[in-house]
Amino acid sequence: MSDVKILLTEKEMPQKWYNIMADMPNLPKPPLHPATKQPVGPEDLSAIFPMELIKQEVTQERWIEIPDEVREIYRLWRPSPLCRARRLEKALDTPAKIYYKYEGASPAGSHKLNTAVPQAYFNKQEGINRLTTETGAGQWGVALSQACNFFGMECKVYMVKVSYEQKPYRRSMMQIYGSGVVASPSNETEAGRKILAADPESPGSLGIAISEAVEVAAQRDDTNYALGSVLNHVMLHQTVIGQEAKAQMAKAGDYPDIVIACCGGGSNFAGLAFPFVYDKLVQGAKIRLVAAEPSSCPTLTRGQFAYDYGDVAGLTPLLHMYTLGSEFMPPSIHSGGLRYHGDSPLVSQLLHDGIIEATSLDQTAIFKGAVLFARSEGVVPAPESAHAIQCAINEALAAKEAGEARTILFNLSGHGFLDLPSYDKYMAGKMEDYPLPEDILAGALKNLPQI
């Protein structure tokens, strides 16, 4: 029997990030300045981002060298394991082969550290000693807190209120690494105070938390802003996942028919899928690439492909992406990391061009899949990752129905050890689905900026 874990040595870790913009048939439309509605230039972004990240945001070079200092920290957990989910295959009685890349092996418990470390590094190189950010489920906040700690920097995290209350131990982890953590919306910012005045009980959203973090960063010369998803340079940094997975699949003597990852802002989907998109675009590989999202926040499957703000207050550049509207308030589902109204412009463009696919899943279904996975493979997955698991289960059952031995690869983007209150609610039968009503979606989309 072949190995359950397919491992790479530290010497086999990627030395460069892969930039998909070098190979896309159509690039996304440029970001626009929120005030002038004109394409933003480097000077517009330099108030909150270091120049090296701005360069990575716009370059069309295919390969970007990973600095030695970043690779040295990556070695704490990279290369991450690729696992063959044999026990899940048996439970499903499927002829499909199921593999998963396990990013929960990182110190942060998720894939987020892959971009947190280089973002902190490039800021430190340019003399920035303090970063602000937002976090949904808390995984990005933990990752940036760790990264700032590695480089001796301060970190301030605005954590979406519903997750701040649902996931207190992620807050504890951020504080262990020295970060200040505030429930968003807060009274610390103009954006937060405006939201609370309109709705004192607001559960918060990533769009609101981004507004708060950007507002604070723009006010201080020693402070920059770091974003955990959506932007091009974040997608770039995550491609270490897919590069490793390709090498590991080759070691296993296999290649996927289907690549799956959950998708909120797009970073973990891009991280696994983009190196395989290269195979599809450049080498003609016959491969399906599927982004799995919540039915209650169905950005890719029901959103509009248009310019929209990345935040609620309209402080960020307008991005051309699939969006539910920046004023859309997602239900308080337990996959806090996927409660975002927009998506990566790169992911959005690939979907629009028919190169990738998207599907949406109900909350109770993904927890059912998560429990089956935990009982089969032993790992309790994050609710976000459970979207990829349930999608993989659906594809494995479809392979069984068709009598075909398809090969499925998905990204287990993080563990769920700090999501146990959500599992408690599911096990007690108290979890509900929140399919998005058409009238609420239409109401959120009618206020899109007129460009």
C-alpha positions as CSV (number, residue, x, y, z in Angstrom):
1,M,0.0,0.0,0.0
2,S,1.3,3.5,-0.9
3,D,2.0,6.1,1.8
4,V,-0.8,8.0,3.6
5,K,1.4,11.0,4.1
6,I,3.5,12.3,1.1
7,L,6.2,14.5,2.5
8,L,8.8,16.9,1.0
9,T,12.1,17.8,2.7
10,E,12.8,21.4,3.7
11,K,15.3,21.6,0.7
12,E,12.3,20.9,-1.6
13,M,10.3,23.9,-0.4
14,P,9.5,26.4,-3.1
15,Q,12.1,29.1,-3.6
16,K,9.7,31.4,-5.6
17,W,6.1,32.5,-5.5
18,Y,4.1,31.9,-8.7
19,N,2.3,34.9,-10.2
20,I,-0.7,33.9,-12.2
21,M,-1.0,37.3,-13.8
22,A,1.8,36.2,-16.2
23,D,-0.5,33.6,-17.7
24,M,-4.1,34.8,-17.5
25,P,-5.8,35.4,-20.8
26,N,-7.5,38.5,-19.3
27,L,-6.2,40.5,-16.4
28,P,-8.6,42.1,-13.9
29,K,-9.6,45.7,-14.5
30,P,-7.3,48.1,-12.4
31,P,-8.3,49.2,-8.9
32,L,-9.9,52.7,-8.8
33,H,-9.3,55.5,-6.2
34,P,-12.3,55.7,-3.9
35,A,-12.5,59.5,-4.4
36,T,-11.5,60.2,-8.0
37,K,-12.6,56.8,-9.5
38,Q,-9.3,56.9,-11.5
39,P,-6.9,53.9,-11.5
40,V,-4.8,54.0,-8.4
41,G,-1.0,54.5,-8.6
42,P,1.8,53.4,-6.2
43,E,1.6,56.8,-4.5
44,D,-2.0,56.2,-3.6
45,L,-1.2,52.9,-1.9
46,S,2.0,54.0,-0.2
47,A,0.2,55.5,2.8
48,I,-0.8,52.0,4.1
49,F,1.4,49.5,2.1
50,P,5.2,49.1,1.7
51,M,6.6,49.6,-1.8
52,E,7.7,46.0,-2.2
53,L,4.2,44.7,-1.7
54,I,2.8,47.4,-4.1
55,K,5.2,46.1,-6.7
56,Q,4.1,42.6,-6.1
57,E,0.5,43.8,-6.5
58,V,1.0,45.0,-10.1
59,T,3.9,42.9,-11.5
60,Q,3.3,40.5,-14.3
61,E,6.6,38.6,-13.7
62,R,5.8,34.9,-13.5
63,W,8.2,34.1,-10.6
64,I,9.0,36.2,-7.5
65,E,11.9,35.2,-5.3
66,I,11.0,34.4,-1.7
67,P,13.5,36.2,0.6
68,D,15.8,33.9,2.6
69,E,14.5,35.4,5.9
70,V,11.0,34.5,4.9
71,R,11.9,30.9,3.8
72,E,13.8,30.5,7.1
73,I,10.5,31.1,9.1
74,Y,8.5,29.0,6.6
75,R,10.7,26.1,7.6
76,L,8.9,26.1,11.0
77,W,6.0,24.3,9.3
78,R,6.7,24.0,5.6
79,P,6.6,21.9,3.5
80,S,3.2,20.9,4.8
81,P,2.0,17.3,4.4
82,L,-0.2,16.0,1.6
83,C,-2.4,13.1,2.9
84,R,-4.3,10.4,1.2
85,A,-7.7,10.2,2.8
86,R,-8.1,6.4,2.6
87,R,-10.4,6.1,5.5
88,L,-12.8,8.7,4.1
89,E,-12.7,6.9,0.8
90,K,-13.7,3.7,2.5
91,A,-16.5,5.5,4.5
92,L,-17.9,6.8,1.2
93,D,-17.3,3.5,-0.6
94,T,-16.1,5.5,-3.6
95,P,-13.7,4.5,-6.4
96,A,-12.3,8.1,-6.2
97,K,-8.9,8.8,-4.7
98,I,-9.1,11.7,-2.2
99,Y,-6.0,13.7,-1.2
100,Y,-5.8,16.7,1.1
101,K,-3.1,19.3,1.7
102,Y,-3.0,20.0,5.4
103,E,-2.3,23.7,6.1
104,G,-3.5,23.3,9.7
105,A,0.0,22.0,10.5
106,S,1.2,25.6,10.7
107,P,1.8,27.3,14.1
108,A,-1.2,29.5,13.4
109,G,-3.4,26.5,12.6
110,S,-4.1,27.7,9.1
111,H,-2.7,28.7,5.8
112,K,-2.7,32.4,6.7
113,L,0.9,32.4,8.0
114,N,2.1,31.9,4.4
115,T,1.3,35.6,3.7
116,A,1.5,37.1,7.2
117,V,5.3,36.4,7.4
118,P,6.3,38.1,4.1
119,Q,3.9,41.0,4.7
120,A,5.5,41.6,8.1
121,Y,9.0,41.2,6.7
122,F,8.5,43.7,3.8
123,N,7.0,46.2,6.2
124,K,9.8,45.8,8.6
125,Q,12.4,46.2,5.8
126,E,10.9,49.7,5.1
127,G,11.0,50.8,8.7
128,I,7.4,50.2,9.7
129,N,7.0,48.9,13.2
130,R,3.2,48.6,13.6
131,L,0.5,46.9,11.6
132,T,-3.2,47.0,11.8
133,T,-5.6,44.4,10.4
134,E,-9.0,42.9,10.5
135,T,-9.9,39.3,11.1
136,G,-13.1,37.2,10.7
137,A,-12.7,33.8,12.3
138,G,-9.5,34.9,13.9
139,Q,-7.1,32.7,11.9
140,W,-5.6,35.7,10.0
141,G,-5.4,37.7,13.2
142,V,-3.4,34.9,14.9
143,A,-1.1,34.6,11.9
144,L,-0.3,38.3,11.6
145,S,0.2,38.4,15.4
146,Q,2.7,35.6,15.1
147,A,4.5,37.2,12.2
148,C,4.7,40.6,13.9
149,N,6.1,38.9,16.9
150,F,8.8,37.2,14.8
151,F,10.0,40.6,13.5
152,G,9.5,42.6,16.7
153,M,6.6,44.6,15.5
154,E,3.3,45.8,17.2
155,C,0.0,44.5,15.9
156,K,-3.6,45.8,16.3
157,V,-6.4,43.5,15.3
158,Y,-10.0,44.5,14.7
159,M,-11.9,41.2,15.1
160,V,-15.5,40.9,13.7
161,K,-17.7,41.0,16.8
162,V,-19.6,37.8,16.2
163,S,-16.3,35.8,15.9
164,Y,-14.8,37.8,18.8
165,E,-17.7,36.3,20.9
166,Q,-17.9,32.8,19.2
167,K,-14.1,32.2,19.2
168,P,-12.6,33.7,22.3
169,Y,-9.5,31.4,22.3
170,R,-8.3,32.7,18.9
171,R,-8.4,36.1,20.6
172,S,-6.3,34.6,23.4
173,M,-3.8,33.4,20.9
174,M,-3.4,36.9,19.4
175,Q,-2.8,38.3,22.9
176,I,-0.3,35.6,23.7
177,Y,1.7,36.8,20.7
178,G,1.5,40.4,22.0
179,S,-1.3,41.9,19.8
180,G,-4.1,44.2,20.9
181,V,-7.5,42.8,19.9
182,V,-10.8,44.8,19.7
183,A,-14.3,43.7,18.8
184,S,-15.5,45.4,15.5
185,P,-17.4,47.6,15.1
186,S,-15.7,49.5,17.9
187,N,-15.8,53.0,19.4
188,E,-12.2,53.5,18.5
189,T,-12.7,54.7,14.9
190,E,-15.1,57.0,13.1
191,A,-16.2,54.1,10.9
192,G,-17.0,51.9,13.9
193,R,-18.8,54.7,15.7
194,K,-21.0,55.3,12.6
195,I,-22.0,51.7,12.4
196,L,-22.8,51.4,16.1
197,A,-24.9,54.6,16.0
198,A,-27.0,53.0,13.3
199,D,-27.1,49.5,14.8
200,P,-25.7,49.2,18.4
201,E,-26.2,45.4,18.2
202,S,-24.3,45.0,14.9
203,P,-22.6,41.6,14.7
204,G,-19.9,43.2,12.5
205,S,-18.4,42.1,9.2
206,L,-15.1,41.9,7.5
207,G,-16.0,45.0,5.5
208,I,-16.5,47.0,8.7
209,A,-13.4,45.6,10.3
210,I,-11.3,46.5,7.2
211,S,-12.7,50.1,7.4
212,E,-11.5,50.4,11.0
213,A,-8.1,49.0,10.4
214,V,-7.5,51.1,7.3
215,E,-8.6,54.2,9.1
216,V,-6.2,53.7,11.9
217,A,-3.3,52.8,9.6
218,A,-3.8,56.0,7.5
219,Q,-3.6,58.2,10.5
220,R,-0.1,57.2,11.7
221,D,3.2,57.4,9.8
222,D,4.7,54.4,11.8
223,T,1.7,52.2,10.9
224,N,0.7,50.2,7.8
225,Y,-2.2,48.0,7.0
226,A,-2.0,44.3,6.3
227,L,-4.8,42.3,4.5
228,G,-5.2,38.5,4.8
229,S,-6.9,37.9,1.5
230,V,-8.3,39.4,-1.7
231,L,-5.3,41.4,-2.9
232,N,-2.9,40.1,-5.6
233,H,0.2,39.9,-3.4
234,V,-1.7,37.8,-0.9
235,M,-2.7,35.3,-3.6
236,L,0.9,35.3,-4.7
237,H,2.3,34.4,-1.3
238,Q,-0.1,31.5,-0.9
239,T,1.1,29.7,-4.0
240,V,3.6,27.8,-2.0
241,I,0.7,25.5,-1.2
242,G,-0.1,24.4,-4.7
243,Q,3.6,24.2,-5.8
244,E,4.2,21.8,-2.9
245,A,1.0,19.9,-3.7
246,K,2.1,19.4,-7.3
247,A,5.5,18.0,-6.3
248,Q,3.8,15.7,-3.7
249,M,1.2,14.4,-6.2
250,A,4.1,13.6,-8.6
251,K,5.8,11.7,-5.8
252,A,2.6,9.8,-5.3
253,G,2.5,9.0,-9.0
254,D,-0.8,10.8,-9.3
255,Y,-2.4,14.0,-10.7
256,P,-5.8,15.5,-9.7
257,D,-8.9,15.6,-11.9
258,I,-10.5,18.0,-9.5
259,V,-8.9,20.6,-7.2
260,I,-11.1,22.1,-4.5
261,A,-10.7,24.8,-1.8
262,C,-13.1,26.9,0.3
263,C,-13.3,30.5,-0.8
264,G,-14.1,33.7,1.1
265,G,-11.7,36.3,-0.1
266,G,-9.8,33.8,-2.2
267,S,-6.4,33.3,-0.6
268,N,-6.5,29.6,0.3
269,F,-8.3,28.7,-3.0
270,A,-5.7,30.7,-5.0
271,G,-2.9,29.1,-2.9
272,L,-3.8,25.6,-3.9
273,A,-5.4,26.2,-7.3
274,F,-3.3,28.8,-9.1
275,P,-0.3,26.5,-9.7
276,F,-2.8,24.0,-11.2
277,V,-4.5,26.8,-13.2
278,Y,-1.0,27.3,-14.8
279,D,-1.1,23.6,-15.9
280,K,-4.6,24.2,-17.4
281,L,-3.7,27.4,-19.2
282,V,-0.2,26.8,-20.3
283,Q,0.1,23.0,-20.6
284,G,-3.5,22.1,-21.5
285,A,-4.2,20.0,-18.4
286,K,-7.8,18.6,-18.2
287,I,-8.5,19.6,-14.7
288,R,-11.5,21.2,-12.8
289,L,-10.8,23.8,-10.2
290,V,-13.7,24.4,-7.8
291,A,-14.2,27.2,-5.2
292,A,-16.6,26.3,-2.4
293,E,-18.4,29.0,-0.5
294,P,-21.3,29.4,1.9
295,S,-24.9,29.6,0.5
296,S,-25.5,32.4,3.0
297,C,-22.6,34.5,1.5
298,P,-22.6,33.3,-2.1
299,T,-20.2,35.9,-3.6
300,L,-19.0,33.9,-6.6
301,T,-22.2,32.0,-7.3
302,R,-24.8,34.8,-6.9
303,G,-22.8,38.0,-6.8
304,Q,-22.4,40.6,-9.5
305,F,-19.2,41.1,-11.5
306,A,-18.6,44.8,-11.0
307,Y,-16.5,47.5,-9.3
308,D,-17.2,47.7,-5.5
309,Y,-15.5,48.9,-2.4
310,G,-13.6,46.4,-0.4
311,D,-14.9,47.8,2.9
312,V,-18.1,49.4,4.3
313,A,-16.8,52.9,4.8
314,G,-15.5,53.3,1.2
315,L,-11.9,53.9,2.3
316,T,-10.3,51.2,0.2
317,P,-9.8,51.3,-3.6
318,L,-12.7,50.0,-5.7
319,L,-11.9,46.5,-6.9
320,H,-13.4,44.8,-10.0
321,M,-14.7,41.5,-8.5
322,Y,-17.7,39.4,-7.8
323,T,-19.6,41.2,-5.0
324,L,-22.8,41.0,-3.0
325,G,-22.5,44.8,-2.3
326,S,-20.2,46.4,0.3
327,E,-23.3,47.1,2.5
328,F,-24.3,43.5,2.6
329,M,-24.4,42.1,6.1
330,P,-23.8,38.3,6.0
331,P,-25.7,36.1,8.6
332,S,-23.8,35.2,11.7
333,I,-22.7,31.8,10.4
334,H,-19.9,29.8,12.0
335,S,-17.5,30.1,9.1
336,G,-16.4,33.6,10.0
337,G,-13.5,33.6,7.6
338,L,-15.9,33.3,4.6
339,R,-18.3,36.1,5.6
340,Y,-17.0,38.6,3.0
341,H,-19.1,40.5,0.5
342,G,-16.4,40.5,-2.3
343,D,-13.6,38.3,-3.6
344,S,-10.2,38.3,-5.1
345,P,-10.2,40.2,-8.5
346,L,-7.9,37.4,-9.8
347,V,-10.2,34.6,-8.7
348,S,-13.2,36.6,-9.9
349,Q,-11.7,37.1,-13.4
350,L,-10.8,33.4,-13.7
351,L,-14.4,32.5,-12.8
352,H,-15.8,35.1,-15.2
353,D,-13.6,33.6,-18.0
354,G,-14.8,30.0,-17.2
355,I,-11.4,28.8,-16.2
356,I,-12.5,27.9,-12.6
357,E,-15.9,26.9,-11.1
358,A,-17.7,27.9,-8.0
359,T,-20.3,26.1,-5.8
360,S,-22.2,27.1,-2.6
361,L,-23.0,24.8,0.4
362,D,-25.4,25.0,3.4
363,Q,-24.0,25.3,6.9
364,T,-25.5,22.1,8.3
365,A,-24.2,20.1,5.3
366,I,-20.6,21.3,5.8
367,F,-20.7,20.4,9.5
368,K,-22.1,17.0,8.6
369,G,-19.1,16.5,6.2
370,A,-16.7,17.9,8.9
371,V,-17.9,15.3,11.4
372,L,-17.6,12.5,8.9
373,F,-14.1,13.6,8.1
374,A,-13.1,13.9,11.7
375,R,-14.4,10.4,12.5
376,S,-12.6,9.0,9.4
377,E,-9.3,10.9,9.3
378,G,-9.0,12.1,12.9
379,V,-8.6,15.8,12.2
380,V,-11.3,18.2,13.3
381,P,-11.4,20.8,10.5
382,A,-12.2,24.5,10.6
383,P,-15.7,25.2,9.5
384,E,-14.3,27.2,6.6
385,S,-12.3,24.1,5.4
386,A,-15.4,22.0,5.9
387,H,-16.8,23.6,2.7
388,A,-13.9,22.0,0.7
389,I,-14.4,18.7,2.5
390,Q,-18.2,18.6,1.8
391,C,-17.5,19.6,-1.8
392,A,-14.9,16.8,-2.1
393,I,-17.4,14.3,-0.6
394,N,-20.0,15.4,-3.2
395,E,-17.5,14.9,-6.0
396,A,-16.4,11.5,-4.6
397,L,-20.1,10.4,-4.5
398,A,-20.5,11.6,-8.0
399,A,-17.5,9.5,-9.1
400,K,-19.1,6.5,-7.4
401,E,-22.4,7.2,-9.2
402,A,-20.5,7.4,-12.5
403,G,-18.3,4.4,-11.7
404,E,-15.2,6.4,-12.3
405,A,-12.0,6.5,-10.3
406,R,-11.4,10.2,-10.3
407,T,-8.6,11.8,-8.3
408,I,-9.7,14.6,-6.0
409,L,-7.4,17.1,-4.2
410,F,-8.6,19.6,-1.6
411,N,-7.1,22.1,0.8
412,L,-7.7,21.6,4.5
413,S,-6.9,25.2,5.1
414,G,-7.0,25.0,8.9
415,H,-7.9,22.9,11.9
416,G,-11.0,23.5,14.0
417,F,-9.7,23.0,17.5
418,L,-10.8,26.5,18.5
419,D,-14.2,26.1,16.8
420,L,-15.6,23.6,19.2
421,P,-18.5,25.8,20.4
422,S,-19.7,25.7,16.8
423,Y,-19.4,21.9,16.7
424,D,-21.3,21.8,20.1
425,K,-24.1,23.8,18.5
426,Y,-24.2,21.4,15.5
427,M,-24.1,18.3,17.6
428,A,-27.0,19.6,19.8
429,G,-29.1,20.1,16.6
430,K,-29.3,23.9,17.2
431,M,-27.6,24.9,13.9
432,E,-29.6,26.5,11.1
433,D,-29.1,27.2,7.4
434,Y,-29.3,30.7,6.1
435,P,-29.9,30.6,2.4
436,L,-29.7,34.2,1.1
437,P,-33.2,35.5,0.1
438,E,-33.3,37.1,-3.4
439,D,-34.8,40.4,-2.1
440,I,-32.0,40.9,0.4
441,L,-29.4,40.2,-2.3
442,A,-31.1,42.6,-4.7
443,G,-31.3,45.3,-2.0
444,A,-27.5,45.0,-1.3
445,L,-26.6,45.1,-5.0
446,K,-28.7,48.1,-5.9
447,N,-26.2,50.4,-4.1
448,L,-23.1,49.4,-6.1
449,P,-21.0,52.4,-7.0
450,Q,-21.8,53.8,-10.5
451,I,-18.6,53.7,-12.5
